[in-house]
Amino acid sequence: MKDRYIKENKLYDIICSDYKLLQVISRFSLPLGFGDKTIEEVCNENGVDCETFLAVINFEKGSPYILSSPYHISVKSLSNYLRNAHSYYIDFLLPFIRRKLIEALGFSANNDISFLIIKFYDEYCLELRRHMERENEDVFPYVDNLLLGKKTKNVLLEMSVLHHSPLELKLAELKNIIIKYSDSANANNMMNSVLYDIFLFEEDLSTHCELERNLFVPEIKKLEEKISNNLVTAEANDDDEFSQSLTEREKEIIIYVVKGLTNKEIADKLFISVNTVTTHRRNIAKKLDIHSPSGLTIYAIVNKLVDIKDIKL
């Protein structure tokens, strides 16, 4: 591939050139099965802002042009992307690594060391969860209000403090402890697999923090400045219009809701987290101004998303 991905590139080609971009398409809620379609075609079909998607994948790639590029970033799309990343870390990846770590340490002869390693890991996960929950509860709602043209009391934009922080050092310390002191001779393959996952997570989280600091926070500051100067932001207006069209994933979720599935059952079917399903349902309610399964049932029938014969009335 060239130094920079462009909208005419086939999405299949860029995934094959860098498998780590699978994380990006997941966090933008883009489903697999896109065939030979271009980035622009896949984004348009799924209601994802194409320029924001390009900005993120080029940032992930480490393109030297990204910070000086003319991308028009949708703060709403980028905010949703970051929220989905938080759900992925907290609800899926960290519990997954913990299960593998317990299994690997289960073969250890020194149970005291195993216990302390798990305790150390749990303390790290708790600190990371607290940090991301602060962002979820304070920063993202603040940004949502900015997009509506409302400026509430200032929020400390601390989204970049994870990088080069005591929390980051704690993760490095955890790796050192496992490598130097875990007794996993009988589970060598499993422990090496756990360490590999931790190294990949560390790299992914570092890029995530840099993206927050270098792409997201500057866009928030631009919004703050526009609102302070009593300017109507085109970003807010564009996002309000854009939000009215349902994505393919949101249509899928509506279908499952009207068929009576719970959020957990929907998450299992779509291989996403329960938090991601909840976020999609919140977005659906906002776009359609429909807040009940009964209302969604009527909407789905009228718009031919489901056949009335397939619904238990």
Residue, then its C-alpha position, 0 to 999 in steps of 0.5 A: m500500500k501507499d504511504r496513506y490510505i485513500k477512500e478508493n482503496k478496497l477495504y479487503d486490501i488494507i486489512c490484508s496489509d495490516y491485520k491490526l486494522l481489524q480492531v478499527i473496523s470493529r470499533f466503527s461497527l463495520p461488519l465483515g463480508f464487504g467483498d471487494k468494495t472500497i472504503e468509501e462504499v463500505c462506510n457509506e453503506n454502514g453510516v460511518d463518516c468516511e473521512t473520520f474512518l480514513a483519519v483513524i486508519n492512517f493514524e493507526k498506520g503511523s502516516p506522517y501526513i495525518l496530523s497535517s491532513p485536511y480531513h474533516i473529522s466528525v467528532k460524533s463518529l470519533s467519539n463513538y469509535l472511542r466509546n466502542a474501544h473502551s467497551y472492547y478493553i473493559d468488557f472483552l479483552l481484559p477479562f479474556i486475558r485474565r481467563k488465559l492468565i489463570e489457566a496458565l498459572g493454574f499449572s504453577a507449583n507456587n500458588d502464592i506467586s500465582f495469586l499475587i500475579i492475578k492480584f496485580y493484574d486485577e489492580y491494574c484492570l480496576e485502575l484502567r476501568r476507573h479511568m475509562e469510566r471517568e471518560n465515559e461519564d464526564v468527557f463523552p457526555y460533555v462532547d455530546n452537549l458541545l455537538l448540540g451547541k451547548k457548553t456545560k461546565n468545563v471538563l478536564l480533558e485528561m484523556s491522554v494521561l494514560h500514556h507515559s503514566p504510572l498506570e502504563l508503567k504498572l502494565a510494564e511491571l506486570k509483564n516483567i513479573i510474569i516473565k521473571y517470576s511465574d513458574s509455568a514450565n508445564a504451561n509454557n505455550m499458554m503463558n507465552s500466549v498470554l504475554y503475547d496478548i498483553f504486549l499487543f494490548e499495550e501497543d493498542l492502548s498506547t495508540h488509542c491514547e495517542l489518538e485521543r490526544n492528537l485527534f480527539v482532544p484538538e477537535i473538542k477544543k475547536l468546538e469549545e472555541k466555536i461555541s464560546n464565540n457564539l458560532v453555530t458549528a457545521e459539525a453539529n448540524d452535519d451530525d444531526e442530519f447524518s444521525q437520522s439514517l440507520t446503519e446496517r448494524e442498527k437495523e440488525i439490532i432492531i430486528y433482533v429486538v422486535k423478535g424478543l432477544t435480550n441485549k445479551e442474546i443480541a451481543d452473542k449473535l453479533f459477537i459484540s459486547v453488551n455495552t456496544v448493543t446498549t450504545h446502538r440501542r441508545n443511538i437508535a432511540k435518538k435517531l428514530d425518537i422511538h423508545s419502546p420495543s412496541g414502537l420499534t416493532i411497528y417501525a420495523i414492520v412499516n419499513k419492511l425490516v421484518d415480516i409481521k408473520d415472524i413476530k410473536l404478537 
